[in-house]
Amino acid sequence: MTVSNLSTKLETSIIQIISCLGNYAPRKLTRLFWTLLVTVGLLFTTHFLYAYQFDHDVLSSTANIVISQNQKQQHPFYNMDSLITDSLPHTKSVTKSTLAGHNATFIARLLRQNNEAILDDHSLVADITVILHYSDKEMSNIKTQIQSILAQSVQPKQIWILCRSNKPKKSLETKFGIHSTASADKIKVKIIPHDDQEPSDNHVMLVKDAPWLLLQQSIPTTAYVWILEPNAIPKPEYLYYTYGLMNTEEYKHSIIGYDTSLFSTKNTSPPPHVTRCLRSSQIEKSRSVDMIHSSWLLRTQWLRSLRADSNAHALQLPLGYFISSTLLYRAGITSVVIPSSTKLLLSFSCQKWLQNGGPSHILNSVYPNVAEQELIYQETSANRVSILLAGPNHAIALLPLMCKLFNDDKQYNVHLILANGLTHRTFQDILDQNHCTNSHRAMIHDLTLAYNNGVYYDDNGSTAEEETNYITPIANLLRFIQPEILIHIKEPNTFIYRSIKSLAELHGITSIGLPAQDVHHALWMADLSVKALSHWNHVKIDLVVITDRRPVSLSRLLNSTNNAYYFGDENVELAIHMEQSADRETRTLVQGFEFKHGDKKVRHRVRKGGLLPAIVESWYPSNNDNYGVLLEDDIELSPFFYSWSKYNILKYRYESEKAHNHIYGVSLYSPRNLELRPEGRRPFNPEPVLEQGGYSKRAPYATQIPCSWGAVYFPEHWREFHTYITERVEKEEKYTKGYYNITVPGSRSERWSKSWKKYFIEMVYLRAYVMVYPNFANFESFSTNHLEYGTHVQQKNNGRAKSKVDQFLVPLMQQDTILTQLPDRHLPDFDHLPIMDLWGRIRTLSELDHVGSQWHTKVSHCVRNPIGTFDAKDILCPFPNNVAKSKKKDIRK
């Protein structure tokens, strides 16, 4: 219905209604008036919407379509306004393709919605250059192709014929029936001779057979190029379907195909490619494919991406595969097969290609093939881990960790990226030689074969272009996979390491760069969840050394800090706190010591403080990812103390909220004695206690006892302790001991007037906090105490000091047996961790919490805070009677 017809009918209806008004009563007239008003409003609204839609469709047409002299009107079907912006590369993420699932009915509706009038319009000229390939032996094909192009319902603007022939150009023009001057209403034809060798008989066109791709001067000025292999004969509706769909929102970032292939790469050596041919007439719904055969309609803007990858390696690739894989990698352009009952290509190359050998091991894309992409879509992205293997040496170094990840029950989705000369075949040989099983659980991306052999030379022998060419495919693949974690070898002075680290940071990926020599000691990483590993770089562990006048002992401790494995962590800090009375030899040693793994900071007290403030004031966390290892100078460390510390921190701090609230630290030391029984110190062996409780005798355990001979303390609990001890000491100094009624019943720590541990024990008893302790054979530990003479150990002439040393000295772990000694080769989850009270008795966490809650009512006037608030104010809440008595005593003083 036209706009004028609608207006005439509307006017006639109004006149007829008015003529009948005289027959109605006034009340009825009022009702009729309002009915009439609503009706007119609806009619005008309908009229307006129709007119707007009509005008909008007309205005949305574009001048980019060249119309012949006989046809001047424009059509919105060929809207090219956003061509330039739409053809630029866009971020590709691992989400299901919106192109899949459109049936032939939907496709037909898309075309009709763009322009219904186009169905009867056979004279449109689209802004397309057709590129054909000719050699003397292909004369019959080229004539047939030209005839099929001239028969298209949507006409291209011009045809280029690239000729491999020794005949003069005029001779060729005569042969094709082409004249140098064509009338304005005909397609222009241009012949471009070139001197390349004849193509080999590969049953498929190779990149080296495409001069339009290799010759810089052969760049069409049209918006689109249509490339046809010599055997491709399109039907008259080919451009109508293809060009039309590429101008829809659904398919504007797609290459449309009708004769296509699907690949399926299996993790064998070399990787065979099982290929399935998909024709448009054989499928019910559109879907992504790996390769389009015979005919490609491309936006001219995309040629820049293709030329960027037309290197020596690419020359031997099938042209269709090269186009699909490169545009996917460079610009996020997906290859799609479209369902169609209409036969749009007369010849089909895929089946012939398969019959003559089909794909080979050289078909490797930067991106996973379609079958692998579908597997990635099904993965849980939160468990996705990528490992970059930049060469065979990196593969060998990371092999133990990879094999551990393959076999661990965490069910990581592992993606292995092979680069810098490491091929799938070489990598598989490495796996086989080392009997690494379950590697089929990993998805392998061979960039070495996919991208110009992927060889990166070094910082001295490579150009900026080579460096960029090496990093770019890795960057795009990481952007596509979107892993949570990226593990790679740390080589801090190399371009690749710096670039990968920056890329990971840019894309929000946790980059874990491990020194090659440390990998074997980091196998416990496979026991951690991706959630825990994502905090790898957040964890900052400060080594805090407290020293006075024991330079020999201090030297031993400092050397042991240098000899440990730190897994490439760059935020480790060594802080040395010297007492006011530190002698000259100690100060000289501290000043000259070079810490090899991070910053060194030195503090010197100007007033004698004693051991309590020396320990408590030596460290305060800067944030909730900052941890303190407190070390007196008579301690010595195992090379694996940092490994044990970080493993426990990541396991219990970032995987479980319950563990995070209750665990206040990790001991490096395995005690031989229990010190808190009222009757005094007694020998302690955890093995029978654990076995009686139903645990393995080698199980690590958690106890409320704080360790002062090498331990990691956690930030929230240490800040709470600072608040607690500051208030306790201040009030006891100002008033009397009775101001607070805080004690630990049955604990020998009540007698330790000069020890900071006395106050810490009070807090953990009331809070049900625990510390994790190692429990290896023969008390093997990550720290030991040489019990040098000092505050707590006085020199005796009767030999008692040596017997004391023998009670406390434990062997240090010198060989990495952490995982081999742990039950089931991993730390237990917090819910399965054995728990002991202050006196070495097996208890449950709820029992400890109940005891602490009950005792809280005896020592504090305030209601107990929920666990996890880390606020000591509810404990520091004296009973009013105690406050009154203490103040009276203070007045009398």
Secondary structure as GFF3:
##gff-version 3
##sequence-region A 1 893
A	DSSP	alpha_helix	3	19	.	.	.	ID=ss1
A	DSSP	three_ten_helix	21	23	.	.	.	ID=ss2
A	DSSP	alpha_helix	26	59	.	.	.	ID=ss3
A	DSSP	three_ten_helix	76	78	.	.	.	ID=ss4
A	DSSP	alpha_helix	83	87	.	.	.	ID=ss5
A	DSSP	alpha_helix	104	114	.	.	.	ID=ss6
A	DSSP	three_ten_helix	116	120	.	.	.	ID=ss7
A	DSSP	beta_strand	124	125	.	.	.	ID=ss8
A	DSSP	beta_strand	128	135	.	.	.	ID=ss9
A	DSSP	three_ten_helix	136	138	.	.	.	ID=ss10
A	DSSP	alpha_helix	139	150	.	.	.	ID=ss11
A	DSSP	beta_strand	154	155	.	.	.	ID=ss12
A	DSSP	beta_strand	158	164	.	.	.	ID=ss13
A	DSSP	alpha_helix	169	176	.	.	.	ID=ss14
A	DSSP	beta_strand	188	193	.	.	.	ID=ss15
A	DSSP	three_ten_helix	207	209	.	.	.	ID=ss16
A	DSSP	alpha_helix	211	214	.	.	.	ID=ss17
A	DSSP	beta_strand	224	228	.	.	.	ID=ss18
A	DSSP	alpha_helix	238	245	.	.	.	ID=ss19
A	DSSP	beta_strand	254	257	.	.	.	ID=ss20
A	DSSP	beta_strand	259	265	.	.	.	ID=ss21
A	DSSP	beta_strand	273	279	.	.	.	ID=ss22
A	DSSP	three_ten_helix	280	282	.	.	.	ID=ss23
A	DSSP	beta_strand	287	288	.	.	.	ID=ss24
A	DSSP	beta_strand	291	292	.	.	.	ID=ss25
A	DSSP	beta_strand	295	299	.	.	.	ID=ss26
A	DSSP	three_ten_helix	300	302	.	.	.	ID=ss27
A	DSSP	alpha_helix	303	308	.	.	.	ID=ss28
A	DSSP	three_ten_helix	314	316	.	.	.	ID=ss29
A	DSSP	alpha_helix	319	331	.	.	.	ID=ss30
A	DSSP	beta_strand	334	337	.	.	.	ID=ss31
A	DSSP	alpha_helix	349	355	.	.	.	ID=ss32
A	DSSP	alpha_helix	370	378	.	.	.	ID=ss33
A	DSSP	three_ten_helix	381	383	.	.	.	ID=ss34
A	DSSP	beta_strand	384	390	.	.	.	ID=ss35
A	DSSP	alpha_helix	392	407	.	.	.	ID=ss36
A	DSSP	beta_strand	413	419	.	.	.	ID=ss37
A	DSSP	alpha_helix	424	433	.	.	.	ID=ss38
A	DSSP	three_ten_helix	439	441	.	.	.	ID=ss39
A	DSSP	beta_strand	443	446	.	.	.	ID=ss40
A	DSSP	alpha_helix	447	450	.	.	.	ID=ss41
A	DSSP	three_ten_helix	452	454	.	.	.	ID=ss42
A	DSSP	alpha_helix	464	481	.	.	.	ID=ss43
A	DSSP	beta_strand	485	489	.	.	.	ID=ss44
A	DSSP	alpha_helix	495	506	.	.	.	ID=ss45
A	DSSP	beta_strand	510	514	.	.	.	ID=ss46
A	DSSP	three_ten_helix	516	521	.	.	.	ID=ss47
A	DSSP	three_ten_helix	523	527	.	.	.	ID=ss48
A	DSSP	alpha_helix	530	533	.	.	.	ID=ss49
A	DSSP	beta_strand	540	547	.	.	.	ID=ss50
A	DSSP	alpha_helix	551	562	.	.	.	ID=ss51
A	DSSP	beta_strand	572	578	.	.	.	ID=ss52
A	DSSP	alpha_helix	584	592	.	.	.	ID=ss53
A	DSSP	beta_strand	598	604	.	.	.	ID=ss54
A	DSSP	alpha_helix	611	616	.	.	.	ID=ss55
A	DSSP	beta_strand	626	632	.	.	.	ID=ss56
A	DSSP	beta_strand	635	637	.	.	.	ID=ss57
A	DSSP	alpha_helix	641	653	.	.	.	ID=ss58
A	DSSP	alpha_helix	657	662	.	.	.	ID=ss59
A	DSSP	beta_strand	663	667	.	.	.	ID=ss60
A	DSSP	beta_strand	673	674	.	.	.	ID=ss61
A	DSSP	beta_strand	682	683	.	.	.	ID=ss62
A	DSSP	alpha_helix	686	692	.	.	.	ID=ss63
A	DSSP	beta_strand	701	703	.	.	.	ID=ss64
A	DSSP	beta_strand	711	713	.	.	.	ID=ss65
A	DSSP	alpha_helix	715	734	.	.	.	ID=ss66
A	DSSP	three_ten_helix	737	739	.	.	.	ID=ss67
A	DSSP	three_ten_helix	748	751	.	.	.	ID=ss68
A	DSSP	alpha_helix	756	767	.	.	.	ID=ss69
A	DSSP	beta_strand	770	773	.	.	.	ID=ss70
A	DSSP	three_ten_helix	777	779	.	.	.	ID=ss71
A	DSSP	beta_strand	783	785	.	.	.	ID=ss72
A	DSSP	alpha_helix	800	808	.	.	.	ID=ss73
A	DSSP	alpha_helix	818	821	.	.	.	ID=ss74
A	DSSP	three_ten_helix	823	825	.	.	.	ID=ss75
A	DSSP	three_ten_helix	830	832	.	.	.	ID=ss76
A	DSSP	beta_strand	835	836	.	.	.	ID=ss77
A	DSSP	alpha_helix	845	859	.	.	.	ID=ss78
A	DSSP	three_ten_helix	872	874	.	.	.	ID=ss79
A	DSSP	alpha_helix	880	892	.	.	.	ID=ss80
###
